[in-house]
Amino acid sequence: MTYAIIRTGGKQFRAESGKTIRIPTLPGDAGSKVTFDDVILGSDGDKTHIGAPGLKGAHVTAEIVKHGLDDKIVVFKQKRRKNYAKKQGHRQKFTEVRIKDIAFGKKSGGEK
């Protein structure tokens, strides 16, 4: 099973070929291609490639499926005995991408 751990939007995600993942919002229209070059770790089934800090030459190609808003969360702030309470909602924007291809380019010294 081929997979890679990519970093985008300040977070890390596990990418597998054919799977869809929700990541923080990216520019681009639905159907356009996106390439993630910040690959931290990858496995092609028998070998695990570990980057320090990232794998050189590795990239993950994906296609944007849709943009949207996540579920609403409630942010409630209160200070007891001060007559202060504030209720606020928030919906985080996301981009859903379908992973097309995972490539590991040239090998680095951190292989296992």
Summary of the structure (lengths in Angstrom):
residues: 112
radius of gyration: 18.7
end to end distance: 16.1
largest distance: 62.3
contacts: 295
relative contact order: 0.30
helix: 0%
strand: 59%
